[in-house]
Amino acid sequence: MAKTANQDTTDITKPDTTNMVVPNISRIPNYNAIEIYILDIITNTYDTEVVIFEECKLFRDVAHLRSLSRAAQLNGISQSAATQHIQQLESKMGVELLDRTTRPLGLTPAGKLYADLCRDVLRRAEDFSASMADLKGAIEGTFRVASIYSIGLTEMPRLREEFARVCPDVQLHVEYLRPNKVYEAVLGDQADIGFISYPEGNRDLTIIPWREERMTVAAYPSHPFAGRTLLQPEELNQQNFIAFDEEVIIQRELDRFFRENQIEVAITMQFDNIQSIKEAVALGSGISILPERTMAAEVEQHRLVSIPLDAPELVRPTGVIHRKKKKLTRAGLEFLQLVHGRPVPSAVVA
């Protein structure tokens, strides 16, 4: 059983810190053991820097994912190894880091403090690596991308191919996530950049506007609309309609469009993603309104028909997000240049 902060921690060896200046987190009640452990890290960095970074990455991932099994998988180790590692950390510090009474897994106050330390260590390590790569003129390492499904499935095959051509020594890691998880991945340093629609900024994020995608009517090939070259908004009245779930931003924008144009559709199904809506439309369950670019493959396969709608204001804004103060590597800047097809805006160059 892990020791509490009030128990004796004499089994933890204190380094000689006579001439060392470090942050005094001992002013935080019951965190003396954590301070001792941090001093251990600082004094042994030169001998164990690889272990330290791996240790920080594992705990950061546990804190972000709130799952030992998923964090272990992400770090290429077994769940039992991850569990043993966390228990050893808790034993060294004399405090519990994980709240095992909650599901999903939570952090204790000490765990939150240590997670902040891990994030800071890894961010500084990333900045250092980026700066060193700039000095050496090297383009290497790993570049991590988080994307909503509709953008990733449509755009990533092309971007991956082009990126491999211009940065052959860089490993591109792409993860497809729900919108809220894209924000979490970027803010939690699980991804270097994120692709998102209807981007929402905050004080911790930088948004690079990408493009506004035209929205068109999606219909199955035998639908009466299929042969039309342009539809008026009022023609959508009383049509069987495949909608997004109400909490999805794009549905809120469609609802506003319907209200402004006094349109009432008969919603037959609702989904939280574009792929499912496309499949439902292709099966003849109704029509929908989707970003035109996301239907390109199905239109080419003659599974869907995309019909322009006389509503030029109806677009889906997209953007790229990354954490503020993050120094993008040369590989990251090259990737963004491929995305935009032009030099990267100066605001994102740290």
C-alpha positions as YAML, in Angstrom:
chain: A
units: angstrom
residues:
- id: 1
  name: MET
  ca: [0.00, 0.00, 0.00]
- id: 2
  name: ALA
  ca: [1.34, 3.44, -0.88]
- id: 3
  name: LYS
  ca: [2.43, 5.73, 1.95]
- id: 4
  name: THR
  ca: [0.51, 8.89, 2.66]
- id: 5
  name: ALA
  ca: [2.19, 12.29, 2.67]
- id: 6
  name: ASN
  ca: [2.11, 12.38, 6.47]
- id: 7
  name: GLN
  ca: [4.03, 9.12, 6.87]
- id: 8
  name: ASP
  ca: [7.77, 8.89, 7.38]
- id: 9
  name: THR
  ca: [9.67, 9.16, 4.09]
- id: 10
  name: THR
  ca: [13.20, 8.55, 5.39]
- id: 11
  name: ASP
  ca: [13.57, 5.65, 2.98]
- id: 12
  name: ILE
  ca: [13.70, 8.20, 0.15]
- id: 13
  name: THR
  ca: [17.27, 9.44, -0.31]
- id: 14
  name: LYS
  ca: [17.64, 13.21, -0.38]
- id: 15
  name: PRO
  ca: [20.35, 14.60, -2.67]
- id: 16
  name: ASP
  ca: [22.77, 17.31, -1.62]
- id: 17
  name: THR
  ca: [21.01, 20.51, -2.63]
- id: 18
  name: THR
  ca: [23.24, 23.01, -0.83]
- id: 19
  name: ASN
  ca: [23.98, 25.10, -3.89]
- id: 20
  name: MET
  ca: [20.90, 24.23, -5.89]
- id: 21
  name: VAL
  ca: [18.07, 26.66, -6.62]
- id: 22
  name: VAL
  ca: [14.78, 24.91, -7.29]
- id: 23
  name: PRO
  ca: [11.11, 25.87, -7.01]
- id: 24
  name: ASN
  ca: [9.98, 25.50, -3.40]
- id: 25
  name: ILE
  ca: [6.78, 23.55, -3.77]
- id: 26
  name: SER
  ca: [7.05, 22.44, -0.15]
- id: 27
  name: ARG
  ca: [4.84, 25.39, 0.71]
- id: 28
  name: ILE
  ca: [2.02, 23.30, -0.69]
- id: 29
  name: PRO
  ca: [0.72, 21.23, 2.26]
- id: 30
  name: ASN
  ca: [1.76, 17.56, 2.33]
- id: 31
  name: TYR
  ca: [3.89, 17.71, -0.82]
- id: 32
  name: ASN
  ca: [7.36, 17.36, 0.77]
- id: 33
  name: ALA
  ca: [7.76, 13.91, -0.73]
- id: 34
  name: ILE
  ca: [7.04, 15.23, -4.20]
- id: 35
  name: GLU
  ca: [9.65, 17.95, -3.73]
- id: 36
  name: ILE
  ca: [12.22, 15.32, -2.75]
- id: 37
  name: TYR
  ca: [11.37, 13.24, -5.81]
- id: 38
  name: ILE
  ca: [11.65, 16.27, -8.12]
- id: 39
  name: LEU
  ca: [15.08, 17.04, -6.67]
- id: 40
  name: ASP
  ca: [16.04, 13.45, -7.40]
- id: 41
  name: ILE
  ca: [15.01, 13.97, -11.00]
- id: 42
  name: ILE
  ca: [16.98, 17.20, -11.32]
- id: 43
  name: THR
  ca: [20.19, 15.84, -9.80]
- id: 44
  name: ASN
  ca: [20.14, 12.62, -11.83]
- id: 45
  name: THR
  ca: [19.04, 14.07, -15.16]
- id: 46
  name: TYR
  ca: [22.32, 13.53, -16.95]
- id: 47
  name: ASP
  ca: [22.38, 9.82, -16.10]
- id: 48
  name: THR
  ca: [18.70, 8.99, -16.61]
- id: 49
  name: GLU
  ca: [17.26, 11.56, -18.98]
- id: 50
  name: VAL
  ca: [15.74, 8.95, -21.31]
- id: 51
  name: VAL
  ca: [14.07, 7.19, -18.38]
- id: 52
  name: ILE
  ca: [12.77, 10.52, -17.05]
- id: 53
  name: PHE
  ca: [11.18, 11.50, -20.35]
- id: 54
  name: GLU
  ca: [9.58, 8.07, -20.74]
- id: 55
  name: GLU
  ca: [8.36, 8.25, -17.15]
- id: 56
  name: CYS
  ca: [6.87, 11.70, -17.70]
- id: 57
  name: LYS
  ca: [5.26, 10.67, -20.95]
- id: 58
  name: LEU
  ca: [3.60, 7.63, -19.38]
- id: 59
  name: PHE
  ca: [2.14, 9.60, -16.49]
- id: 60
  name: ARG
  ca: [1.06, 12.46, -18.76]
- id: 61
  name: ASP
  ca: [-0.77, 9.94, -20.94]
- id: 62
  name: VAL
  ca: [-2.39, 8.28, -17.92]
- id: 63
  name: ALA
  ca: [-3.58, 11.69, -16.71]
- id: 64
  name: HIS
  ca: [-4.91, 12.65, -20.14]
- id: 65
  name: LEU
  ca: [-6.53, 9.35, -21.10]
- id: 66
  name: ARG
  ca: [-7.63, 8.51, -17.55]
- id: 67
  name: SER
  ca: [-6.82, 4.90, -18.34]
- id: 68
  name: LEU
  ca: [-3.80, 2.78, -17.46]
- id: 69
  name: SER
  ca: [-4.48, 0.27, -20.22]
- id: 70
  name: ARG
  ca: [-4.77, 2.90, -22.98]
- id: 71
  name: ALA
  ca: [-1.71, 4.80, -21.72]
- id: 72
  name: ALA
  ca: [0.27, 1.56, -21.60]
- id: 73
  name: GLN
  ca: [-0.72, 0.71, -25.16]
- id: 74
  name: LEU
  ca: [0.24, 4.18, -26.35]
- id: 75
  name: ASN
  ca: [3.67, 3.80, -24.74]
- id: 76
  name: GLY
  ca: [4.27, 0.29, -26.05]
- id: 77
  name: ILE
  ca: [4.25, -1.49, -22.68]
- id: 78
  name: SER
  ca: [1.91, -3.89, -20.93]
- id: 79
  name: GLN
  ca: [-0.77, -2.72, -18.53]
- id: 80
  name: SER
  ca: [0.89, -4.61, -15.68]
- id: 81
  name: ALA
  ca: [4.19, -2.83, -16.39]
- id: 82
  name: ALA
  ca: [2.42, 0.55, -16.37]
- id: 83
  name: THR
  ca: [0.62, -0.30, -13.13]
- id: 84
  name: GLN
  ca: [3.88, -1.39, -11.49]
- id: 85
  name: HIS
  ca: [5.59, 1.79, -12.65]
- id: 86
  name: ILE
  ca: [2.90, 4.04, -11.18]
- id: 87
  name: GLN
  ca: [3.01, 2.12, -7.91]
- id: 88
  name: GLN
  ca: [6.79, 2.59, -7.76]
- id: 89
  name: LEU
  ca: [6.33, 6.33, -8.32]
- id: 90
  name: GLU
  ca: [3.82, 6.49, -5.50]
- id: 91
  name: SER
  ca: [6.13, 4.54, -3.23]
- id: 92
  name: LYS
  ca: [9.05, 6.88, -3.97]
- id: 93
  name: MET
  ca: [6.96, 9.98, -3.40]
- id: 94
  name: GLY
  ca: [5.08, 8.66, -0.40]
- id: 95
  name: VAL
  ca: [1.75, 9.83, -1.81]
- id: 96
  name: GLU
  ca: [-0.96, 8.38, -4.00]
- id: 97
  name: LEU
  ca: [-1.08, 9.90, -7.48]
- id: 98
  name: LEU
  ca: [-4.15, 8.12, -8.85]
- id: 99
  name: ASP
  ca: [-7.66, 8.13, -7.46]
- id: 100
  name: ARG
  ca: [-8.61, 4.50, -8.05]
- id: 101
  name: THR
  ca: [-12.10, 4.92, -6.58]
- id: 102
  name: THR
  ca: [-13.42, 6.72, -9.65]
- id: 103
  name: ARG
  ca: [-14.23, 5.53, -13.15]
- id: 104
  name: PRO
  ca: [-12.66, 6.62, -15.37]
- id: 105
  name: LEU
  ca: [-9.44, 6.87, -13.41]
- id: 106
  name: GLY
  ca: [-8.86, 10.17, -11.63]
- id: 107
  name: LEU
  ca: [-5.93, 12.10, -10.18]
- id: 108
  name: THR
  ca: [-5.35, 13.00, -6.56]
- id: 109
  name: PRO
  ca: [-4.17, 16.56, -5.78]
- id: 110
  name: ALA
  ca: [-0.62, 15.20, -5.73]
- id: 111
  name: GLY
  ca: [-1.24, 13.48, -9.07]
- id: 112
  name: LYS
  ca: [-2.41, 16.72, -10.63]
- id: 113
  name: LEU
  ca: [0.73, 18.45, -9.42]
- id: 114
  name: TYR
  ca: [2.95, 15.74, -10.84]
- id: 115
  name: ALA
  ca: [1.01, 15.69, -14.13]
- id: 116
  name: ASP
  ca: [1.67, 19.43, -14.49]
- id: 117
  name: LEU
  ca: [5.36, 18.80, -13.90]
- id: 118
  name: CYS
  ca: [5.42, 16.04, -16.53]
- id: 119
  name: ARG
  ca: [3.71, 18.24, -19.11]
- id: 120
  name: ASP
  ca: [6.14, 21.07, -18.45]
- id: 121
  name: VAL
  ca: [9.18, 18.77, -18.70]
- id: 122
  name: LEU
  ca: [7.97, 17.28, -21.99]
- id: 123
  name: ARG
  ca: [7.06, 20.65, -23.49]
- id: 124
  name: ARG
  ca: [10.49, 22.03, -22.70]
- id: 125
  name: ALA
  ca: [12.08, 18.90, -24.11]
- id: 126
  name: GLU
  ca: [10.07, 19.30, -27.32]
- id: 127
  name: ASP
  ca: [11.06, 22.97, -27.61]
- id: 128
  name: PHE
  ca: [14.69, 22.03, -27.05]
- id: 129
  name: SER
  ca: [14.54, 19.31, -29.72]
- id: 130
  name: ALA
  ca: [12.91, 21.70, -32.18]
- id: 131
  name: SER
  ca: [15.55, 24.34, -31.58]
- id: 132
  name: MET
  ca: [18.37, 21.83, -31.97]
- id: 133
  name: ALA
  ca: [16.85, 20.53, -35.20]
- id: 134
  name: ASP
  ca: [16.75, 24.10, -36.50]
- id: 135
  name: LEU
  ca: [20.40, 24.58, -35.65]
- id: 136
  name: LYS
  ca: [21.36, 21.35, -37.40]
- id: 137
  name: GLY
  ca: [19.07, 22.02, -40.34]
- id: 138
  name: ALA
  ca: [17.53, 18.58, -39.82]
- id: 139
  name: ILE
  ca: [13.94, 17.60, -40.57]
- id: 140
  name: GLU
  ca: [13.33, 14.45, -38.58]
- id: 141
  name: GLY
  ca: [11.43, 13.00, -35.64]
- id: 142
  name: THR
  ca: [7.67, 12.51, -35.28]
- id: 143
  name: PHE
  ca: [4.84, 14.88, -36.14]
- id: 144
  name: ARG
  ca: [1.47, 14.17, -34.49]
- id: 145
  name: VAL
  ca: [-1.87, 15.14, -35.99]
- id: 146
  name: ALA
  ca: [-5.34, 14.84, -34.46]
- id: 147
  name: SER
  ca: [-8.29, 15.27, -36.81]
- id: 148
  name: ILE
  ca: [-12.04, 15.01, -36.87]
- id: 149
  name: TYR
  ca: [-13.08, 12.05, -39.01]
- id: 150
  name: SER
  ca: [-14.56, 13.95, -41.95]
- id: 151
  name: ILE
  ca: [-11.42, 16.04, -42.56]
- id: 152
  name: GLY
  ca: [-8.99, 13.24, -41.82]
- id: 153
  name: LEU
  ca: [-10.62, 10.67, -44.09]
- id: 154
  name: THR
  ca: [-10.92, 13.19, -46.92]
- id: 155
  name: GLU
  ca: [-7.62, 15.04, -46.70]
- id: 156
  name: MET
  ca: [-5.05, 12.87, -44.93]
- id: 157
  name: PRO
  ca: [-4.31, 10.38, -47.74]
- id: 158
  name: ARG
  ca: [-3.12, 13.24, -49.96]
- id: 159
  name: LEU
  ca: [-1.29, 15.05, -47.17]
- id: 160
  name: ARG
  ca: [0.40, 11.88, -45.96]
- id: 161
  name: GLU
  ca: [1.72, 11.11, -49.44]
- id: 162
  name: GLU
  ca: [2.98, 14.65, -50.04]
- id: 163
  name: PHE
  ca: [4.53, 14.87, -46.56]
- id: 164
  name: ALA
  ca: [6.40, 11.57, -47.04]
- id: 165
  name: ARG
  ca: [7.88, 13.03, -50.22]
- id: 166
  name: VAL
  ca: [9.13, 16.30, -48.69]
- id: 167
  name: CYS
  ca: [10.00, 14.93, -45.21]
- id: 168
  name: PRO
  ca: [10.98, 11.28, -45.71]
- id: 169
  name: ASP
  ca: [12.75, 11.04, -42.34]
- id: 170
  name: VAL
  ca: [9.75, 12.20, -40.31]
- id: 171
  name: GLN
  ca: [7.17, 9.78, -38.94]
- id: 172
  name: LEU
  ca: [3.63, 11.13, -39.33]
- id: 173
  name: HIS
  ca: [1.23, 9.92, -36.64]
- id: 174
  name: VAL
  ca: [-2.46, 10.63, -37.31]
- id: 175
  name: GLU
  ca: [-5.37, 9.97, -34.96]
- id: 176
  name: TYR
  ca: [-9.05, 10.40, -35.87]
- id: 177
  name: LEU
  ca: [-11.14, 11.72, -32.98]
- id: 178
  name: ARG
  ca: [-14.42, 13.37, -32.07]
- id: 179
  name: PRO
  ca: [-14.19, 17.20, -32.04]
- id: 180
  name: ASN
  ca: [-13.92, 17.56, -28.26]
- id: 181
  name: LYS
  ca: [-11.17, 14.94, -28.19]
- id: 182
  name: VAL
  ca: [-9.20, 16.85, -30.84]
- id: 183
  name: TYR
  ca: [-9.14, 19.89, -28.55]
- id: 184
  name: GLU
  ca: [-8.12, 17.70, -25.59]
- id: 185
  name: ALA
  ca: [-5.34, 16.04, -27.58]
- id: 186
  name: VAL
  ca: [-3.83, 19.37, -28.64]
- id: 187
  name: LEU
  ca: [-4.13, 21.01, -25.21]
- id: 188
  name: GLY
  ca: [-2.80, 17.88, -23.52]
- id: 189
  name: ASP
  ca: [0.23, 17.64, -25.84]
- id: 190
  name: GLN
  ca: [-1.02, 14.38, -27.34]
- id: 191
  name: ALA
  ca: [-0.96, 16.06, -30.77]
- id: 192
  name: ASP
  ca: [1.10, 18.84, -32.30]
- id: 193
  name: ILE
  ca: [-1.80, 20.18, -34.36]
- id: 194
  name: GLY
  ca: [-5.48, 19.41, -34.82]
- id: 195
  name: PHE
  ca: [-7.93, 19.67, -37.71]
- id: 196
  name: ILE
  ca: [-11.33, 20.90, -36.64]
- id: 197
  name: SER
  ca: [-14.53, 22.36, -38.09]
- id: 198
  name: TYR
  ca: [-16.19, 25.45, -36.63]
- id: 199
  name: PRO
  ca: [-12.99, 26.11, -34.64]
- id: 200
  name: GLU
  ca: [-13.47, 27.68, -31.23]
- id: 201
  name: GLY
  ca: [-10.54, 29.58, -29.80]
- id: 202
  name: ASN
  ca: [-9.48, 30.13, -26.21]
- id: 203
  name: ARG
  ca: [-6.53, 31.66, -24.43]
- id: 204
  name: ASP
  ca: [-4.49, 28.46, -24.74]
- id: 205
  name: LEU
  ca: [-5.06, 27.80, -28.45]
- id: 206
  name: THR
  ca: [-3.96, 29.35, -31.72]
- id: 207
  name: ILE
  ca: [-6.36, 28.94, -34.65]
- id: 208
  name: ILE
  ca: [-5.14, 29.02, -38.24]
- id: 209
  name: PRO
  ca: [-8.19, 29.47, -40.51]
- id: 210
  name: TRP
  ca: [-8.14, 26.98, -43.35]
- id: 211
  name: ARG
  ca: [-11.07, 27.07, -45.72]
- id: 212
  name: GLU
  ca: [-14.83, 27.45, -45.86]
- id: 213
  name: GLU
  ca: [-16.38, 24.37, -47.43]
- id: 214
  name: ARG
  ca: [-19.52, 24.73, -49.50]
- id: 215
  name: MET
  ca: [-22.51, 22.78, -48.21]
- id: 216
  name: THR
  ca: [-24.65, 20.96, -50.77]
- id: 217
  name: VAL
  ca: [-27.64, 18.62, -50.72]
- id: 218
  name: ALA
  ca: [-26.74, 14.92, -50.57]
- id: 219
  name: ALA
  ca: [-29.23, 12.58, -52.24]
- id: 220
  name: TYR
  ca: [-29.33, 8.99, -53.47]
- id: 221
  name: PRO
  ca: [-29.12, 8.60, -57.29]
- id: 222
  name: SER
  ca: [-32.82, 7.75, -57.80]
- id: 223
  name: HIS
  ca: [-34.12, 10.67, -55.72]
- id: 224
  name: PRO
  ca: [-36.24, 13.24, -57.65]
- id: 225
  name: PHE
  ca: [-33.63, 15.90, -56.85]
- id: 226
  name: ALA
  ca: [-30.81, 13.86, -58.41]
- id: 227
  name: GLY
  ca: [-31.08, 15.41, -61.87]
- id: 228
  name: ARG
  ca: [-31.25, 19.00, -60.66]
- id: 229
  name: THR
  ca: [-28.40, 21.47, -61.08]
- id: 230
  name: LEU
  ca: [-29.58, 23.90, -58.37]
- id: 231
  name: LEU
  ca: [-32.09, 23.74, -55.52]
- id: 232
  name: GLN
  ca: [-33.86, 26.57, -53.77]
- id: 233
  name: PRO
  ca: [-34.00, 26.37, -49.95]
- id: 234
  name: GLU
  ca: [-37.81, 26.19, -49.86]
- id: 235
  name: GLU
  ca: [-37.74, 23.01, -51.94]
- id: 236
  name: LEU
  ca: [-36.39, 21.18, -48.91]
- id: 237
  name: ASN
  ca: [-39.71, 21.58, -47.06]
- id: 238
  name: GLN
  ca: [-41.16, 18.29, -45.78]
- id: 239
  name: GLN
  ca: [-38.34, 16.24, -47.26]
- id: 240
  name: ASN
  ca: [-37.18, 13.16, -45.33]
- id: 241
  name: PHE
  ca: [-33.94, 14.37, -43.80]
- id: 242
  name: ILE
  ca: [-30.93, 12.63, -42.21]
- id: 243
  name: ALA
  ca: [-29.69, 15.01, -39.52]
- id: 244
  name: PHE
  ca: [-26.76, 15.29, -37.15]
- id: 245
  name: ASP
  ca: [-27.25, 14.82, -33.44]
- id: 246
  name: GLU
  ca: [-28.48, 18.01, -31.79]
- id: 247
  name: GLU
  ca: [-25.26, 18.64, -29.85]
- id: 248
  name: VAL
  ca: [-23.13, 18.63, -33.04]
- id: 249
  name: ILE
  ca: [-22.21, 22.18, -34.09]
- id: 250
  name: ILE
  ca: [-23.00, 21.65, -37.77]
- id: 251
  name: GLN
  ca: [-26.59, 20.68, -36.87]
- id: 252
  name: ARG
  ca: [-27.04, 23.87, -34.88]
- id: 253
  name: GLU
  ca: [-25.96, 25.81, -37.96]
- id: 254
  name: LEU
  ca: [-28.38, 23.85, -40.15]
- id: 255
  name: ASP
  ca: [-31.21, 24.47, -37.67]
- id: 256
  name: ARG
  ca: [-30.48, 28.19, -37.84]
- id: 257
  name: PHE
  ca: [-30.54, 28.03, -41.65]
- id: 258
  name: PHE
  ca: [-33.89, 26.20, -41.58]
- id: 259
  name: ARG
  ca: [-35.40, 28.77, -39.19]
- id: 260
  name: GLU
  ca: [-34.22, 31.73, -41.23]
- id: 261
  name: ASN
  ca: [-35.70, 30.23, -44.39]
- id: 262
  name: GLN
  ca: [-38.86, 28.90, -42.70]
- id: 263
  name: ILE
  ca: [-38.04, 25.33, -43.69]
- id: 264
  name: GLU
  ca: [-39.44, 22.28, -41.93]
- id: 265
  name: VAL
  ca: [-37.90, 18.90, -42.73]
- id: 266
  name: ALA
  ca: [-39.00, 15.45, -41.58]
- id: 267
  name: ILE
  ca: [-36.05, 14.07, -39.63]
- id: 268
  name: THR
  ca: [-35.91, 10.30, -40.06]
- id: 269
  name: MET
  ca: [-32.49, 9.55, -38.56]
- id: 270
  name: GLN
  ca: [-29.76, 11.33, -36.61]
- id: 271
  name: PHE
  ca: [-26.05, 10.55, -36.36]
- id: 272
  name: ASP
  ca: [-23.00, 12.17, -34.81]
- id: 273
  name: ASN
  ca: [-20.76, 11.85, -37.89]
- id: 274
  name: ILE
  ca: [-20.76, 12.50, -41.62]
- id: 275
  name: GLN
  ca: [-19.79, 8.97, -42.63]
- id: 276
  name: SER
  ca: [-22.92, 7.44, -41.10]
- id: 277
  name: ILE
  ca: [-25.13, 10.10, -42.66]
- id: 278
  name: LYS
  ca: [-23.66, 9.41, -46.10]
- id: 279
  name: GLU
  ca: [-24.39, 5.71, -45.72]
- id: 280
  name: ALA
  ca: [-27.98, 6.38, -44.64]
- id: 281
  name: VAL
  ca: [-28.54, 8.70, -47.61]
- id: 282
  name: ALA
  ca: [-27.02, 6.18, -50.02]
- id: 283
  name: LEU
  ca: [-29.48, 3.56, -48.72]
- id: 284
  name: GLY
  ca: [-32.39, 5.86, -49.60]
- id: 285
  name: SER
  ca: [-33.43, 6.87, -46.08]
- id: 286
  name: GLY
  ca: [-33.62, 10.56, -46.98]
- id: 287
  name: ILE
  ca: [-31.54, 13.52, -48.06]
- id: 288
  name: SER
  ca: [-29.09, 15.60, -46.07]
- id: 289
  name: ILE
  ca: [-26.90, 18.70, -46.30]
- id: 290
  name: LEU
  ca: [-23.18, 18.02, -46.08]
- id: 291
  name: PRO
  ca: [-19.84, 19.65, -46.95]
- id: 292
  name: GLU
  ca: [-19.39, 19.03, -50.67]
- id: 293
  name: ARG
  ca: [-15.77, 17.86, -50.31]
- id: 294
  name: THR
  ca: [-16.74, 15.06, -47.95]
- id: 295
  name: MET
  ca: [-18.91, 13.41, -50.63]
- id: 296
  name: ALA
  ca: [-16.34, 13.31, -53.44]
- id: 297
  name: ALA
  ca: [-15.61, 9.57, -53.19]
- id: 298
  name: GLU
  ca: [-19.28, 8.56, -53.02]
- id: 299
  name: VAL
  ca: [-20.19, 10.83, -55.93]
- id: 300
  name: GLU
  ca: [-17.40, 9.30, -58.02]
- id: 301
  name: GLN
  ca: [-18.70, 5.84, -57.13]
- id: 302
  name: HIS
  ca: [-22.25, 6.93, -58.14]
- id: 303
  name: ARG
  ca: [-23.53, 6.15, -54.66]
- id: 304
  name: LEU
  ca: [-24.48, 9.76, -53.93]
- id: 305
  name: VAL
  ca: [-25.44, 12.86, -55.86]
- id: 306
  name: SER
  ca: [-24.31, 16.32, -54.68]
- id: 307
  name: ILE
  ca: [-26.76, 19.06, -55.65]
- id: 308
  name: PRO
  ca: [-25.83, 22.74, -55.20]
- id: 309
  name: LEU
  ca: [-28.12, 24.74, -52.94]
- id: 310
  name: ASP
  ca: [-28.88, 28.41, -53.59]
- id: 311
  name: ALA
  ca: [-27.50, 29.41, -50.18]
- id: 312
  name: PRO
  ca: [-23.95, 30.78, -50.58]
- id: 313
  name: GLU
  ca: [-23.84, 31.65, -46.89]
- id: 314
  name: LEU
  ca: [-24.14, 27.99, -45.92]
- id: 315
  name: VAL
  ca: [-20.53, 26.87, -45.44]
- id: 316
  name: ARG
  ca: [-18.53, 24.81, -42.97]
- id: 317
  name: PRO
  ca: [-15.48, 26.73, -41.68]
- id: 318
  name: THR
  ca: [-12.44, 24.60, -40.93]
- id: 319
  name: GLY
  ca: [-9.16, 25.35, -39.25]
- id: 320
  name: VAL
  ca: [-5.94, 24.04, -37.78]
- id: 321
  name: ILE
  ca: [-5.34, 24.44, -34.06]
- id: 322
  name: HIS
  ca: [-2.23, 24.17, -31.94]
- id: 323
  name: ARG
  ca: [-1.27, 25.09, -28.42]
- id: 324
  name: LYS
  ca: [-0.10, 28.66, -27.92]
- id: 325
  name: LYS
  ca: [3.59, 29.07, -27.12]
- id: 326
  name: LYS
  ca: [4.29, 25.76, -28.83]
- id: 327
  name: LYS
  ca: [7.34, 25.90, -31.05]
- id: 328
  name: LEU
  ca: [6.54, 23.95, -34.17]
- id: 329
  name: THR
  ca: [9.39, 21.94, -35.63]
- id: 330
  name: ARG
  ca: [10.56, 22.39, -39.19]
- id: 331
  name: ALA
  ca: [8.59, 19.23, -40.00]
- id: 332
  name: GLY
  ca: [5.49, 20.86, -38.56]
- id: 333
  name: LEU
  ca: [5.97, 23.99, -40.59]
- id: 334
  name: GLU
  ca: [6.48, 21.91, -43.73]
- id: 335
  name: PHE
  ca: [3.26, 20.03, -43.02]
- id: 336
  name: LEU
  ca: [1.30, 23.25, -42.53]
- id: 337
  name: GLN
  ca: [2.68, 24.62, -45.75]
- id: 338
  name: LEU
  ca: [1.34, 21.54, -47.54]
- id: 339
  name: VAL
  ca: [-2.05, 22.08, -45.87]
- id: 340
  name: HIS
  ca: [-2.30, 25.70, -46.92]
- id: 341
  name: GLY
  ca: [-0.44, 25.46, -50.18]
- id: 342
  name: ARG
  ca: [1.43, 28.61, -49.25]
- id: 343
  name: PRO
  ca: [3.94, 29.83, -46.62]
- id: 344
  name: VAL
  ca: [2.72, 29.34, -43.07]
- id: 345
  name: PRO
  ca: [1.30, 32.48, -41.37]
- id: 346
  name: SER
  ca: [4.01, 34.16, -39.32]
- id: 347
  name: ALA
  ca: [1.87, 33.98, -36.17]
- id: 348
  name: VAL
  ca: [2.52, 30.24, -35.86]
- id: 349
  name: VAL
  ca: [6.29, 30.44, -36.16]
- id: 350
  name: ALA
  ca: [7.62, 30.57, -32.61]
...
